[in-house]
Amino acid sequence: MKRSLLICILSVVILIAILTPTSAQFLNPSIANVKAVAVKSGSQPEGAVINVTVIVTDGDGRVFVSTTPYTEIDMQGSAQLAAITASDLIGKDFTKYDFFYIIEADSPIVGGPSAGGVLTVATLSALLGLEVNKTVYMTGMIYPDGFIGPVGGIPYKLEAAAKDGAKVFLIPKGQRIVYVQESKEVRKGPFIFVTSETKPVDLVELGNELGVRVYEVETVQEALAFYTGYKLERPEVSINLVKYSDLLKLLADRMKKDSLSLYDEVKSYSSQISDAEELMKRGEQEYEKGNYYTSTSLYFQAKIKMRYVQYLNSINEENVEDAFEDVEKEIDAMKSQLSSIKSVGIETIQIVGAAQERISEAEKHLENARRARNFDDAMFSLAFAKERIESAKVWMSLLKTVKEDVPIDEEALKKRTQFYMTQADTLIVYASSIGGYRDLISEASDSLEMSKMQFEEGFYAGAAFSAIDAITKAALSIELIGYEKDIETKVNSARDASKAALSEAENVITPILPIAYYEYAENIKEPLPRLSFYKLSERLSKLIVALSSVNTSIKLTRVDFSALATPTVKEKETEKEIPGLKEVAEEVIKEIPGFEAASALMATAALLMAAYVRRR
């Protein structure tokens, strides 16, 4: 009898949990529901519709994914990237929220990042409190800068969306015409011959046949307008580099002086330093133009080449170990000086973090020198290590310019640094899984390892900067997939985003390090380094703003979709302020959707079973 009663009670508890709506498992959640499309697993390609629920609560930057049935790791990565990208686009601090993604399909689907775009739209809608149009569907991967990337299987996804009631179907820009393989069976006597033929498909025309309007979109902001009727509006900003000239000039003056001094020591090797002389000439030209950080960088490169020549001509088997020990002692002395700085503020974190990064690089290059396969390589790495020490000293010379500062809580900095390291690790794994550029992934991994090394030594500012560098490179390895021929579009977008972030940072501090990287990006010609430095500048600006706990206000502008003849969005006058999430009065439940109910059931069951055993 007792056993039957126990089973009955457990059954009731389980039934209540099953019938409890997902939203009831969270305190003050913000929820968005959308439908995504994918391709079913199987021998014949067939589209499938996926139900997606996104729940955002107050939290500390965690992303949970529940999938039915199980999907591959790239779905997990897409969700992580969607949460980060959505937060960045509207100036929200990712670490202040938890994100829950519930993904349900009727049948197994092929793994792939093609749901990234719609996941980001849904996350934006949840963060902004916007209603989603249920007749709009979309496919496209998400890049960390908000651009939509190419995907496969679009005709099959379009057909599945049409059957599910879609009226509008969004595809990545440039994929209106796609190619599919069709198999044909030809019977000749007792034999059946199967041939494959590749045919072009115009998705707009296919959509018209299915009663669905197909539009190309380039960014998630464009997609958001189709889904919600609102577009994000970024204010016009301008950056005046002249007002930072005095600080940047201090860096250039010091580096120029040191370069000329080293030149006097090696000028007798004239045939070996022509490259360095050319770099110094260019450095002086940029100095005269007022591009002081670009000048600093060129002088730094010249110093490495001159130091290398000096070492080649002065170090031999008898004194090589002494040369290594001298550099090692300088590194140790600089690390001791940095360790003596017990606290940093909003202003000094840039200077101290830059120096910590550079001294860690010096340590890495010294290790490379010890492991080099030949003498020339060893001397180049040793020269690089020596000059990285000198550049750390140059940055530290700016400390005397800081007259007052607002202290940063060390634990808060440590926690944020740990988050950036985790984020970098996740992005590197994700980039590797979807075929990101290997060289950039390798560089990202190196930066992450250096971040971990600095973190262990208590250099949290430098560790944060190195982790951000890893994030930037891993993100770029994803963003450049399929963008080899149109990289200037991304460069211009990154430049605008960097300017906007700098404008926000200027309200808090003098963003000398982000400004330095922005100026450098302005004065180099190669598009990939320009893109990288713009993005690095943007992310460092956002770090500074986040540490200062300053929130920015972004506006949504209503758009008119009364006539969907073209994908062009027409602007109206009405504006709507982005609402914030409601304050949570009690602790937010921070477990994977559905799992927290299971935990409660197990606890209840354990109590009941214990009581039952005691009674026995």
C-alpha positions in Angstrom: 0.0 0.0 0.0 2.8 2.4 1.0 4.7 1.5 -2.1 1.7 2.3 -4.3 1.2 5.6 -2.5 4.8 6.5 -3.1 4.6 5.7 -6.8 1.4 7.8 -7.0 3.0 10.8 -5.4 6.1 10.6 -7.7 3.9 10.3 -10.7 1.9 13.5 -9.7 5.2 15.4 -9.2 6.5 14.3 -12.6 3.2 15.2 -14.3 3.2 18.7 -12.7 6.7 19.3 -13.9 5.9 18.2 -17.5 2.8 20.4 -17.6 4.6 23.4 -16.2 5.3 26.0 -19.0 9.0 26.7 -19.8 8.6 30.3 -18.8 7.4 29.3 -15.3 10.7 27.8 -14.6 12.4 31.2 -14.7 12.0 34.4 -12.8 11.1 37.4 -15.0 12.3 35.9 -18.3 12.4 37.6 -21.6 11.3 35.1 -24.3 11.3 34.9 -28.1 9.9 32.1 -30.2 11.0 31.6 -33.8 11.2 28.9 -36.4 14.4 27.9 -38.1 15.0 25.6 -41.0 17.5 22.8 -41.6 18.2 19.8 -43.7 17.1 16.3 -42.4 19.7 13.6 -42.0 19.3 10.9 -44.7 20.3 9.8 -48.2 17.9 12.2 -49.9 18.1 16.0 -49.1 14.9 17.2 -47.5 14.1 20.4 -45.5 12.9 20.5 -41.9 11.4 23.1 -39.6 12.9 23.6 -36.1 11.1 25.3 -33.2 13.4 27.6 -31.3 12.7 29.2 -28.0 15.2 31.8 -26.6 15.0 32.8 -22.9 17.1 35.6 -21.5 17.4 36.2 -17.7 19.7 38.2 -15.5 22.9 36.1 -15.0 26.6 36.0 -15.5 27.3 35.3 -19.1 26.4 31.6 -19.4 24.8 30.0 -22.5 22.7 26.8 -22.2 21.4 24.7 -25.1 18.8 22.0 -25.0 18.3 20.1 -28.3 15.8 17.5 -29.3 17.0 15.4 -31.0 20.7 15.8 -30.3 22.6 18.0 -32.7 26.3 18.5 -33.4 28.6 20.8 -31.6 28.2 23.6 -34.2 24.7 24.2 -32.9 26.1 24.8 -29.5 28.7 27.1 -31.0 26.0 28.9 -33.0 24.0 29.6 -29.8 27.1 30.9 -28.0 28.0 33.2 -30.9 24.4 34.4 -31.3 24.3 35.5 -27.6 27.6 37.3 -27.8 26.8 39.0 -31.2 23.3 40.1 -30.1 24.7 41.6 -26.9 27.5 43.4 -28.8 25.2 44.8 -31.4 23.0 46.7 -28.9 25.7 47.5 -26.4 24.5 45.1 -23.7 27.1 43.5 -21.3 27.0 39.8 -22.2 28.2 38.9 -18.7 25.1 40.4 -17.0 22.7 37.8 -18.6 22.2 34.1 -19.0 20.9 32.7 -22.3 18.8 29.6 -22.8 18.2 28.0 -26.2 15.6 25.3 -26.5 15.8 23.7 -30.0 13.2 21.1 -31.1 12.9 19.2 -34.4 10.6 16.4 -35.5 13.5 14.4 -36.9 17.3 14.3 -36.8 18.9 17.2 -38.7 22.2 17.7 -40.4 24.7 19.6 -38.2 25.7 23.0 -39.4 25.9 26.7 -38.4 23.0 27.7 -40.7 20.7 28.5 -37.8 23.1 31.1 -36.4 21.4 34.1 -38.1 17.9 33.3 -36.8 19.2 32.5 -33.3 20.7 36.0 -33.2 17.5 37.6 -34.4 15.6 35.7 -31.7 18.2 36.7 -29.1 17.9 40.4 -30.1 14.1 40.1 -30.0 14.3 38.7 -26.4 16.8 41.3 -25.2 14.8 44.2 -26.8 11.3 42.9 -25.9 10.2 42.8 -29.6 7.4 40.6 -31.0 8.5 38.3 -33.8 6.5 37.9 -37.1 5.7 34.1 -37.2 5.5 34.1 -41.1 9.1 35.2 -41.6 11.7 32.4 -41.9 15.5 32.6 -42.4 18.7 30.6 -43.1 22.2 31.9 -42.8 25.2 31.5 -40.5 26.1 34.4 -38.2 29.4 36.1 -38.1 30.6 37.8 -34.9 30.2 41.3 -36.5 26.6 40.7 -37.4 27.0 39.8 -41.0 25.1 36.8 -42.4 27.2 34.1 -44.0 26.5 31.5 -46.8 24.9 28.1 -46.1 23.9 25.1 -48.1 20.6 23.2 -48.9 18.6 26.4 -49.3 16.1 25.1 -51.9 15.1 22.3 -49.5 14.8 24.6 -46.6 12.6 27.0 -48.6 10.3 24.2 -49.5 10.0 23.1 -45.9 9.3 26.7 -44.8 6.6 27.1 -47.5 4.8 24.0 -46.3 4.9 25.4 -42.7 3.2 28.6 -43.8 6.1 31.0 -44.5 5.3 34.2 -46.3 8.8 35.7 -46.3 12.1 33.7 -46.5 15.5 35.4 -45.9 18.7 34.1 -47.4 22.3 35.3 -47.3 23.3 38.1 -49.7 24.8 36.6 -52.9 22.9 33.3 -52.7 19.9 34.0 -54.9 21.3 31.6 -57.4 22.4 28.2 -56.0 23.2 24.9 -57.6 21.7 21.5 -56.7 22.4 18.0 -58.0 19.7 16.0 -59.5 19.9 12.3 -60.1 18.4 10.6 -63.1 17.8 6.8 -63.6 18.0 5.4 -67.1 17.0 1.8 -67.7 18.7 -0.1 -70.5 17.6 -3.7 -70.6 18.2 -5.3 -67.2 20.6 -2.5 -66.2 19.8 0.8 -64.4 22.2 3.7 -64.9 22.2 6.6 -62.4 23.6 9.9 -63.5 23.9 13.2 -61.7 23.3 16.7 -63.2 24.0 20.0 -61.5 21.4 22.6 -62.1 21.1 26.3 -61.1 18.1 27.3 -58.9 16.8 30.9 -58.7 15.5 31.0 -55.2 13.3 34.1 -55.8 11.6 32.3 -58.7 11.2 29.1 -56.6 9.8 31.2 -53.8 7.2 32.8 -56.2 6.1 29.3 -57.2 5.7 28.3 -53.6 3.9 31.5 -52.6 6.9 32.8 -50.5 8.7 36.1 -51.0 12.5 35.6 -50.9 14.9 38.4 -49.9 18.6 38.5 -49.6 20.0 40.1 -46.4 23.5 41.0 -45.6 23.3 41.7 -41.9 21.3 40.5 -38.9 20.1 44.1 -38.5 18.4 43.8 -41.9 16.9 40.5 -40.8 15.6 42.0 -37.6 13.6 44.6 -39.5 11.8 41.8 -41.5 11.1 39.9 -38.3 10.0 42.7 -36.0 9.4 45.8 -38.0 12.2 47.7 -36.2 15.8 48.4 -37.2 18.7 49.2 -35.0 19.9 52.8 -35.4 23.5 53.7 -34.6 24.2 57.3 -34.0 26.6 59.2 -36.2 30.0 59.6 -34.5 33.4 61.1 -35.4 36.8 60.6 -33.9 39.2 63.4 -33.5 42.7 61.8 -33.4 44.3 65.2 -32.9 43.2 65.5 -29.3 45.1 62.3 -28.5 48.3 63.5 -30.3 50.2 64.6 -27.2 49.9 61.1 -25.6 50.6 59.2 -28.7 53.5 61.5 -29.5 55.1 60.6 -26.2 55.2 56.9 -27.4 56.6 57.9 -30.8 59.3 60.3 -29.3 60.6 57.6 -27.0 60.6 54.9 -29.6 62.2 57.3 -32.2 64.9 58.3 -29.7 65.7 54.6 -28.8 65.8 53.7 -32.5 68.3 56.5 -33.4 70.5 55.4 -30.4 70.5 51.8 -31.6 71.2 52.9 -35.1 74.4 54.7 -34.0 75.5 51.3 -32.6 74.9 49.3 -35.8 75.4 51.8 -38.6 78.8 50.3 -39.4 76.9 47.3 -40.7 75.4 49.4 -43.4 75.0 46.5 -45.9 72.9 44.6 -43.4 70.5 47.3 -42.2 69.0 48.7 -45.4 65.5 47.3 -44.4 65.8 48.9 -41.0 66.8 52.3 -42.6 63.7 52.1 -44.9 61.4 51.4 -41.9 62.9 54.4 -40.0 62.4 56.6 -43.0 58.8 55.6 -43.2 58.5 56.0 -39.4 59.7 59.6 -39.7 57.2 60.3 -42.6 54.3 59.1 -40.4 55.7 61.1 -37.5 55.6 64.3 -39.6 52.0 63.5 -40.6 51.0 63.2 -37.0 50.3 59.5 -37.2 52.3 58.9 -34.0 51.3 55.3 -33.2 51.9 54.2 -36.8 55.3 55.9 -36.5 55.9 54.1 -33.2 55.1 50.7 -34.8 57.5 51.3 -37.7 60.3 52.4 -35.5 59.7 49.3 -33.4 60.0 47.1 -36.4 63.2 48.8 -37.4 64.7 48.2 -33.9 64.0 44.5 -34.2 66.0 44.3 -37.4 68.8 46.4 -36.1 69.0 44.4 -32.9 69.1 41.2 -34.9 72.1 42.5 -36.9 73.8 43.6 -33.8 73.4 40.1 -32.2 74.5 38.3 -35.4 77.8 40.3 -35.3 78.5 40.4 -31.6 77.2 37.1 -30.1 79.2 33.9 -30.5 79.5 30.5 -28.8 81.5 32.0 -25.9 79.0 34.7 -24.9 75.7 33.4 -26.2 74.6 32.2 -22.8 75.4 35.5 -21.2 73.2 37.3 -23.8 70.3 35.0 -23.0 70.7 35.6 -19.3 70.8 39.4 -19.8 67.5 39.3 -21.6 66.0 37.0 -19.0 67.1 39.3 -16.2 65.5 42.2 -17.9 62.2 40.3 -18.2 62.3 39.3 -14.6 63.0 42.9 -13.5 60.1 44.2 -15.6 57.8 41.5 -14.3 58.8 42.4 -10.8 57.9 46.1 -11.5 54.5 45.1 -12.9 53.8 42.8 -10.0 54.4 45.6 -7.6 51.4 47.5 -9.0 48.7 46.3 -6.6 45.7 48.0 -8.3 44.8 49.6 -11.6 42.1 52.0 -12.6 40.1 52.8 -15.7 42.9 54.9 -17.1 46.0 52.9 -16.0 44.6 49.5 -17.0 45.4 50.3 -20.6 49.0 51.2 -19.9 49.7 48.4 -17.4 47.8 45.8 -19.6 49.8 46.8 -22.7 53.0 46.4 -20.8 52.0 43.1 -19.3 51.1 41.8 -22.8 54.4 42.9 -24.2 56.6 41.4 -21.4 54.7 38.1 -21.8 55.5 38.2 -25.5 59.1 38.9 -24.7 59.1 35.8 -22.5 57.6 33.7 -25.2 60.2 34.9 -27.8 63.0 34.2 -25.4 61.7 30.6 -25.1 61.5 30.4 -28.9 65.2 31.5 -29.1 66.2 28.8 -26.7 64.4 26.2 -28.8 65.5 27.5 -32.2 66.9 25.0 -34.7 69.7 27.3 -35.9 71.8 30.3 -34.7 70.1 32.9 -37.1 66.6 32.0 -35.9 67.8 32.1 -32.3 69.2 35.5 -32.7 66.1 36.9 -34.4 63.8 35.6 -31.6 66.3 36.9 -29.0 66.2 40.3 -30.7 62.4 40.3 -30.7 62.4 39.4 -27.0 64.7 42.3 -26.2 62.7 44.8 -28.2 59.4 43.6 -26.7 60.9 44.5 -23.3 61.8 47.9 -24.5 58.3 48.5 -25.9 56.9 47.5 -22.5 59.1 50.2 -20.9 57.8 52.7 -23.5 54.2 52.0 -22.5 55.0 52.2 -18.8 56.5 55.6 -19.3 53.0 56.9 -19.9 52.0 56.1 -16.3 53.3 59.5 -15.2 50.7 61.2 -17.4 47.8 59.8 -15.4 46.9 62.4 -12.8 43.8 60.7 -11.4 42.0 57.4 -11.9 39.0 55.4 -10.8 40.1 52.1 -9.3 38.9 48.8 -10.8 37.9 46.0 -8.4 40.5 43.2 -8.9 38.0 40.4 -8.4 35.7 42.0 -11.0 38.6 42.3 -13.5 39.6 38.7 -12.7 36.1 37.3 -13.3 35.7 39.2 -16.6 39.1 38.0 -17.7 38.1 34.4 -17.0 35.0 35.0 -19.1 37.0 36.3 -22.0 39.3 33.3 -21.8 36.3 30.9 -21.9 34.7 32.8 -24.7 38.0 32.7 -26.7 38.3 28.9 -26.1 34.7 28.4 -27.3 35.2 30.5 -30.5 38.4 28.7 -31.3 36.7 25.3 -31.1 33.7 26.5 -33.1 35.9 28.1 -35.8 37.9 24.8 -36.1 34.6 22.8 -36.4 33.3 24.9 -39.4 36.4 25.4 -41.4 37.7 28.7 -40.2 41.0 30.0 -41.5 43.7 27.9 -40.0 46.4 30.6 -39.7 44.1 32.9 -37.7 42.9 30.0 -35.5 46.5 29.1 -34.8 47.3 32.8 -33.9 44.1 32.9 -31.7 45.3 29.7 -29.9 48.7 31.3 -29.3 47.1 34.5 -27.8 44.8 32.4 -25.6 47.8 30.4 -24.3 49.6 33.7 -23.5 46.4 34.9 -21.8 46.4 31.8 -19.6 50.1 32.3 -18.7 49.5 35.9 -17.7 46.4 35.0 -15.7 48.4 32.5 -13.7 50.9 35.2 -12.9 48.2 37.6 -11.7 48.6 39.9 -14.7 44.8 40.2 -15.2 44.8 43.3 -17.4 47.3 41.8 -19.9 45.4 38.4 -19.7 42.2 40.2 -20.6 43.8 42.0 -23.6 45.4 38.8 -24.9 42.1 36.9 -24.6 40.4 39.7 -26.5 43.1 39.4 -29.2 42.3 35.6 -29.3 38.6 36.3 -29.6 39.2 38.8 -32.4 41.4 36.4 -34.4 39.1 33.4 -33.9 36.1 35.6 -34.9 37.9 36.8 -38.0 38.7 33.2 -39.0 34.9 32.7 -39.1 34.0 36.0 -40.7 36.3 35.6 -43.7 34.7 32.3 -44.8 33.3 33.2 -48.2 34.4 36.9 -48.0 37.7 36.8 -49.9 36.4 39.0 -52.7 34.3 41.4 -50.6 36.5 42.1 -47.6 36.3 45.9 -48.0 32.7 45.8 -47.0 33.7 44.2 -43.7 36.6 46.7 -43.3 34.2 49.7 -43.6 31.7 48.1 -41.3 34.4 47.4 -38.7 35.7 50.9 -39.0 32.2 52.3 -38.2 31.8 49.9 -35.3 35.2 50.9 -33.9 34.4 54.6 -34.1 31.1 54.1 -32.3 32.8 52.1 -29.5 35.5 54.7 -29.2 32.9 57.4 -28.9 31.3 55.6 -26.0 34.6 55.0 -24.3 35.5 58.7 -24.6 32.6 59.4 -22.2 34.4 57.4 -19.5 38.2 57.8 -20.0 41.0 58.7 -22.5 40.9 55.5 -24.6 44.6 55.7 -25.5 45.2 52.0 -26.4 42.0 51.6 -28.5 42.8 55.0 -30.2 46.3 53.8 -30.9 45.0 50.6 -32.7 42.4 52.7 -34.5 45.0 55.1 -35.8 47.3 52.2 -36.9 44.4 50.6 -38.8 43.7 54.0 -40.6 47.3 54.1 -41.9 47.9 50.5 -43.2 46.9 49.4 -46.7 46.4 45.6 -46.3 42.7 44.9 -45.6 43.1 42.0 -43.3 45.4 43.8 -40.7 43.1 46.9 -41.0 40.1 44.7 -40.2 41.9 43.1 -37.3 43.0 46.3 -35.7 39.6 48.0 -36.1 38.0 45.1 -34.4 40.7 44.9 -31.6 40.1 48.7 -31.0 36.4 48.1 -30.8 36.6 45.2 -28.3 39.1 47.0 -26.1 36.8 50.1 -26.0 33.9 47.9 -25.0 36.0 46.3 -22.3 36.8 49.7 -20.8 33.1 50.7 -20.9 32.1 47.5 -19.3 34.6 47.9 -16.5 33.3 51.4 -15.8 29.7 50.1 -15.5 28.4 52.7 -18.0 25.4 51.6 -20.1 24.7 53.2 -23.5 21.2 54.0 -24.9 20.4 52.7 -28.4 17.2 53.6 -30.4 15.0 51.4 -32.5 13.3 53.0 -35.5 10.1 51.7 -36.9 10.2 50.6 -40.5 7.4 50.2 -43.1 6.7 46.9 -44.7 3.3 47.7 -46.2 4.7 46.9 -49.6 7.3 44.1 -49.8 8.1 44.6 -53.4 11.8 45.0 -52.6 14.0 44.2 -49.6 14.7 47.9 -49.1 13.5 49.2 -45.7 11.7 52.5 -45.6 12.1 54.6 -42.5 9.2 56.2 -40.6 9.4 58.9 -38.0 8.3 56.9 -35.0 11.0 55.8 -32.6 11.1 53.4 -29.6 13.6 53.3 -26.8 15.1 49.9 -26.2 13.6 48.5 -23.0 15.8 46.9 -20.4 15.1 43.6 -18.7 13.1 43.9 -15.5 15.0 43.7 -12.2 14.9 40.2 -10.7 13.8 40.4 -7.1 14.9 36.9 -6.3 17.7 34.7 -7.4 17.3 33.6 -11.0 17.2 29.9 -11.8 20.3 29.2 -13.7 20.1 25.7 -15.0 19.4 24.3 -18.4 15.7 24.5 -19.3 14.0 21.3 -18.3 16.9 20.1 -16.3 16.2 22.2 -13.2 12.8 20.6 -13.0 14.5 17.2 -13.2 16.8 18.2 -10.4 13.9 19.2 -8.2 12.1 16.0 -9.0 15.2 13.9 -8.0 15.5 15.8 -4.8 11.8 15.3 -4.0 12.0 11.7 -4.9 15.1 11.2 -2.7 13.2 12.7 0.3 10.2 10.5 -0.3 12.3 7.4 -0.8 14.3 8.1 2.4 11.0 8.5 4.3 9.7 5.3 2.8 12.9 3.4 3.8 12.8 4.8 7.3 9.2 3.6 7.7 10.2 0.2 6.5 
